Amino acid sequence: MVDDATILSSFFASQQPRLRLHLQRTKRHTLYTQLELRVHGNMGQRSSIVLGYQQTFFLPKPAFTEKELGDQTGKVVIITGGYAGIGLELSSMLYGANATLYIAGRSKEKYTQAAKQLSDKYPNATGHLHFLQLDLADLSTIKSSIQEFTKKEQRLDVLVNNAGVMWPPAGSKSAQGYDLQIATNVYGPFLFTLLLHPLLAKTAQASPEGSVRVTWAASVGVELAAPPQALLFQSSSTGDSEIVKEGLDANQTYGQSKAANVMLGVECARRWGSDSIVSVSWNPGNLYSELTRHASWVVRQALKPILYPTVFGAYTELFAGKTSFANFDTRPAAFDF
């Protein structure tokens, strides 16, 4: 059984000031759209109207797509939630480029359907598709997922923390009793990434500089939905660590979870930059995806006019995970796209 307090205290005990400093004072490249629209600014100075406009209208064409990807033979990639929505689109791009792809998630059935779709689409692909059983809402199972992966692979080039949940039914909890959004979007990906760090570092030692990466799914919800402090903390039940504050409304909780993803992107870059691991957080944009499956019919209909095909969100993920950054520095701050 995983010791929850030990897991969470490592990163969450004292990170709120650093996150606020990053969001307020660091001039950052932010892909607010799925098409690499770049916006510079300070958190708290953008209005909701401006943010919504910038992420919705007159979007430029993507500068990096599967056409620029090149052959990915020999590259090993894990995509959490890679059998649906944005994750499936990214899986398609990478498998079509001959990558070895591990699609991680809870549903073997969804993986099987996705694998058939990809195999039919790319009958001549020389990469490999694998299912990795992963339940981000149950911390006690994550170590076994890592063990399953490391039995098969000796390297990991890119980890895409893509899976997430938004606005689940009120009162939804994880296996350990945490708020489901916080557990699935933050604690699970954090532990999964932490346990994969040794393999990522090992791969980076024998790989081109900047090619080994961890990417984190953020959102415009960081600015539009999170509390003014971005993240609020409370003592854990054990009393010796802090966890993300619970009990907020579903929208604020989602915003907090995405702010935490930005924080993790920054902190992993700070801690692991010396290992030549690049840590990137990204905002996919307004997209049709399964993320809004828990929203009411009225909300889903209201969102339709401002949503774009999921493939554009995958372009953002692809850009974050594969494009070359000129004069990048892997520490002390992350790229925040």
C-alpha positions in Angstrom: 0.0 0.0 0.0 1.3 3.4 -0.9 1.9 5.9 1.9 -0.3 8.8 0.7 1.3 11.3 3.1 4.8 10.5 1.9 3.8 10.7 -1.7 2.1 14.1 -1.4 4.4 15.9 1.0 7.4 15.6 -1.3 6.0 18.2 -3.8 3.0 19.8 -2.2 4.1 20.8 1.2 5.5 24.2 0.3 5.0 24.8 -3.4 2.2 27.5 -3.4 4.6 30.5 -3.2 6.7 29.1 -6.1 3.6 28.5 -8.2 2.3 32.0 -7.7 5.7 33.5 -8.4 5.9 31.6 -11.6 2.4 32.5 -12.7 2.6 36.2 -11.8 6.2 37.1 -12.5 7.6 34.8 -15.1 7.1 35.9 -18.7 6.0 32.7 -20.2 5.0 31.3 -23.6 1.4 30.0 -23.3 -0.3 28.0 -26.0 -3.8 29.2 -25.1 -5.1 27.7 -28.3 -4.7 24.3 -29.9 -3.0 26.1 -32.8 0.1 27.6 -31.0 -1.3 31.0 -30.4 1.3 32.6 -28.2 0.2 35.0 -25.4 2.5 36.8 -23.0 1.1 38.3 -19.8 0.8 38.1 -16.1 -1.9 36.1 -14.3 -4.6 38.3 -12.9 -4.3 41.0 -15.6 -6.2 39.2 -18.3 -9.9 39.4 -18.4 -12.1 36.4 -19.0 -13.4 38.1 -22.2 -9.9 38.5 -23.6 -8.8 35.0 -22.7 -12.0 33.5 -24.2 -11.5 35.6 -27.4 -7.8 34.6 -27.8 -8.5 31.0 -27.3 -11.6 30.9 -29.6 -11.4 33.2 -32.6 -9.0 33.9 -35.5 -6.6 31.2 -34.6 -3.4 30.7 -36.7 -2.5 27.5 -38.4 -0.5 25.0 -36.5 3.2 25.4 -37.0 4.1 21.8 -36.1 2.0 18.8 -37.1 2.5 15.1 -37.9 4.0 16.2 -41.3 7.0 17.7 -39.5 7.3 14.9 -37.0 9.6 12.6 -38.8 10.3 8.9 -38.3 9.9 7.9 -34.6 11.3 4.3 -34.9 12.8 3.3 -31.6 11.1 6.0 -29.6 9.0 4.8 -26.6 6.1 7.0 -25.5 3.4 6.6 -22.8 0.2 8.5 -23.3 -2.3 8.3 -20.4 -5.8 8.2 -21.8 -4.4 7.7 -25.2 -7.4 5.7 -26.5 -10.0 8.6 -26.6 -10.3 12.2 -27.5 -7.1 14.2 -27.8 -5.0 11.3 -26.6 -6.3 9.1 -29.4 -5.4 11.8 -32.0 -1.9 12.0 -30.6 -1.6 8.2 -30.5 -2.5 8.2 -34.2 0.2 10.7 -35.1 2.9 8.9 -33.2 1.9 5.4 -34.3 1.8 6.6 -37.9 5.4 7.7 -37.4 6.4 4.3 -36.2 6.8 5.0 -32.5 6.4 2.3 -29.8 3.3 3.4 -28.0 1.9 2.5 -24.6 -1.6 3.6 -24.2 -2.3 3.8 -20.4 -5.8 3.7 -18.9 -8.4 1.7 -17.1 -10.4 0.3 -20.1 -8.9 -2.6 -22.0 -12.0 -2.5 -24.2 -11.4 1.1 -25.3 -7.8 0.3 -26.0 -8.7 -2.7 -28.1 -11.1 -0.5 -30.2 -8.5 2.2 -30.5 -5.7 -0.2 -31.5 -7.8 -1.7 -34.3 -8.6 1.8 -35.5 -4.9 2.7 -35.6 -3.9 -0.6 -37.2 -6.5 -0.2 -39.9 -5.4 3.4 -40.5 -1.7 2.6 -40.7 -1.4 -1.0 -42.0 2.3 -0.4 -42.9 3.4 1.2 -39.6 6.4 -0.5 -38.0 5.8 0.8 -34.5 4.2 -1.2 -31.7 1.0 -0.7 -29.7 0.6 -1.8 -26.1 -2.0 -1.4 -23.4 -0.8 -0.4 -19.9 -3.3 -0.9 -17.2 -3.5 2.3 -15.2 -6.0 3.7 -12.7 -4.9 7.2 -11.7 -7.7 7.4 -9.1 -6.1 4.5 -7.1 -2.6 5.3 -5.9 -2.1 1.8 -4.6 -2.2 0.3 -8.1 0.2 2.7 -9.9 3.4 1.0 -8.8 2.3 -2.3 -10.4 1.7 -0.3 -13.7 5.3 0.9 -13.6 6.5 -2.6 -12.9 4.5 -3.9 -15.9 6.0 -1.3 -18.1 9.7 -1.7 -17.0 9.5 -5.5 -17.5 9.0 -4.8 -21.2 11.0 -1.6 -21.9 14.5 -0.3 -21.1 13.8 3.3 -22.1 11.1 6.0 -22.1 11.4 9.0 -24.3 8.2 10.9 -23.7 5.6 10.7 -21.0 2.3 12.5 -21.9 0.2 13.1 -18.8 -2.9 13.5 -20.9 -5.7 11.8 -19.0 -8.0 13.8 -16.8 -11.5 14.3 -15.5 -13.7 17.4 -15.2 -16.9 18.1 -13.3 -17.7 14.5 -12.1 -20.8 14.0 -10.0 -20.8 15.8 -6.7 -19.0 13.9 -4.0 -17.0 11.7 -6.3 -14.0 10.3 -4.5 -10.8 8.3 -5.4 -10.0 5.0 -3.9 -8.0 6.7 -1.2 -10.9 9.1 -0.4 -9.6 12.2 -2.2 -11.6 14.5 -4.4 -11.8 12.7 -7.7 -10.7 15.6 -9.9 -7.7 16.3 -7.7 -6.8 12.6 -7.4 -7.1 11.8 -11.1 -5.6 15.1 -12.5 -2.9 15.6 -9.9 -1.9 12.9 -7.4 -2.1 10.0 -9.8 -0.1 11.6 -12.6 2.4 12.9 -10.0 3.1 9.5 -8.6 3.2 7.8 -12.0 5.7 10.4 -13.2 7.8 10.2 -10.0 8.1 6.4 -10.3 9.1 6.7 -13.9 11.8 9.3 -13.3 14.7 6.9 -13.0 13.9 5.4 -16.4 13.4 8.9 -17.9 16.8 10.0 -16.5 18.5 6.8 -17.8 17.1 7.4 -21.3 18.1 11.0 -21.3 21.8 10.0 -20.6 21.9 8.3 -24.0 19.6 10.6 -26.0 19.9 13.9 -27.8 19.7 16.9 -25.5 16.1 18.0 -24.8 14.5 14.9 -26.4 13.3 13.2 -23.2 10.3 14.9 -21.9 7.4 14.9 -19.5 4.3 16.9 -20.5 1.4 17.9 -18.3 -2.2 18.8 -19.3 -3.0 22.3 -18.1 -6.0 24.4 -19.1 -7.2 28.0 -19.4 -9.1 26.9 -16.3 -6.0 27.9 -14.4 -6.8 31.6 -15.0 -10.6 31.3 -15.4 -11.6 28.8 -12.7 -8.9 28.4 -10.1 -9.1 30.5 -6.8 -7.1 33.8 -6.8 -4.3 32.0 -5.0 -4.2 29.4 -7.8 -3.8 26.6 -5.3 -5.1 26.3 -1.7 -3.7 23.8 0.7 -5.0 22.0 3.8 -3.4 19.5 6.2 -3.7 15.9 5.3 -5.5 13.4 7.6 -2.1 12.3 8.9 -1.2 15.8 9.9 2.3 15.7 8.6 1.8 16.9 5.1 -0.3 19.2 3.0 -2.7 18.3 0.2 -4.7 20.4 -2.2 -7.7 21.9 -0.5 -11.0 20.1 -1.1 -14.6 21.3 -0.6 -14.6 23.9 -3.4 -17.2 23.9 -6.2 -16.5 21.6 -9.1 -15.3 24.4 -11.4 -12.8 25.8 -8.9 -11.6 22.3 -8.0 -10.9 21.6 -11.7 -9.1 25.0 -12.0 -7.0 24.0 -9.0 -6.1 20.7 -10.5 -4.9 22.3 -13.7 -2.9 24.9 -11.7 -1.3 22.0 -9.9 -0.3 20.5 -13.3 1.5 23.8 -14.1 3.2 23.7 -10.8 4.3 20.1 -11.4 5.6 21.0 -14.8 7.7 23.8 -13.2 8.9 21.8 -10.2 9.9 18.7 -12.3 11.9 21.0 -14.6 13.6 22.5 -11.6 14.4 19.2 -9.9 15.1 17.1 -13.0 16.7 19.6 -15.3 20.1 18.4 -14.3 19.0 15.0 -15.7 18.3 16.6 -19.1 14.6 16.0 -18.7 12.4 18.7 -20.2 9.1 19.3 -18.4 6.3 21.1 -20.3 2.8 22.1 -19.4 0.3 22.8 -22.2 -3.2 24.1 -22.7 -5.0 22.1 -25.4 -7.6 24.7 -26.2 -11.4 24.5 -26.6 -12.1 21.0 -28.0 -14.7 18.4 -28.6 -13.6 15.6 -26.2 -14.8 13.2 -23.6 -13.6 15.6 -20.9 -17.0 17.3 -20.7 -18.9 14.0 -20.5 -20.0 14.8 -16.9 -21.4 18.2 -17.9 -25.2 18.6 -18.4 -26.7 18.5 -21.8 -27.4 22.3 -21.6 -23.8 23.0 -20.9 -22.5 20.8 -23.7 -24.8 22.4 -26.2 -23.7 25.9 -25.0 -20.1 25.0 -25.5 -20.5 23.6 -29.0 -20.1 26.9 -30.9 -16.6 27.5 -29.4 -15.2 24.0 -29.6 -12.7 22.7 -32.2 -11.9 19.2 -33.4 -9.7 17.2 -31.0 -6.9 16.9 -33.5 -5.9 20.5 -32.8 -5.4 19.7 -29.1 -3.2 16.9 -30.2 -1.1 19.3 -32.2 -0.4 21.2 -29.0 0.6 18.0 -27.3 2.8 17.1 -30.2 4.4 20.5 -30.2 5.1 20.2 -26.5 6.5 16.7 -26.7 8.5 16.7 -29.9 9.4 20.1 -31.4 12.9 21.5 -30.9 13.2 24.5 -28.6 16.0 26.9 -29.5 18.3 27.8 -26.6 16.1 26.0 -24.1 17.1 25.7 -20.5 15.7 22.7 -18.6 16.0 24.5 -15.3 14.9 26.2 -13.1 11.6 26.9 -14.9 9.5 24.8 -17.2 8.2 25.8 -20.6 4.5 26.6 -20.0 2.6 26.2 -23.2 
